[in-house]
């Protein structure tokens, strides 16, 4: 696919093709909408749906050319659809949902999008990721709980599942410990540096002493925030150590710098 800006996109995913293509023909646009709806419901089958609809229209065109009224052909399709659903209901099975079955389903779907080697490699990663976020017997787990992290200088076969948090940066200081076990983790999104206001504002001072007082107040403002975190660390770690005598670590993961 080549966009209006000249960007080139290579894909074998039918859903992506139908979303990105500029379709003008009204019948083709209707087919594209039906196919994307199929993908939204089942997550697969876009190409098969297009081919199936195309074959139905091809056969319908033969009957129309012989003088059959389109309404009769439409009724025939509706009758065939009802009979097909009855037939599917007659021999459908309800298998027990287990990890092995989910892996087979995921592998079958992934092989239509990726190479066989890569699909087999990430099948278990995909299934285990969904099972990790599933709560109880819910049918639709929140997939937003799974994050896809692209790492530079790695190949697709290095893809793996990390049961936890993956950070794209290291510690704030080289002397910070690289490994902590049995630790409390505080996640927050609080700036630990003085930020400028979102509206236009300014501070004016008449002397160097006034400027020093301004800098000191900014530093004190941030130190109060830091002290709150330090106090929390002391509280939770000391209370836990008093209970079982084991020391705990404390990790702060902050979204803002």
Secondary structure by P-SEA (a helix, b strand, c coil): cccccbbbbbbccaaaaaaacccccaaaaaaaaaaaaaaaacccaaaaaaaaaaaaaaaaaaaaaacccaaaaaaaaaaaaaaaaaaaaaccccccccaaaaaaaaaaaaaacccaaaaaaaaaaaaaaaaaaccccccccccccbbbbbbcccccccbbbbcccccccccccccccccccbbbbbbbbccccccccccccccccccaaaaaaaaaaaaaaaaaaaaaaaaaaaaaaaaaaaaccbbbbbbbbcccc
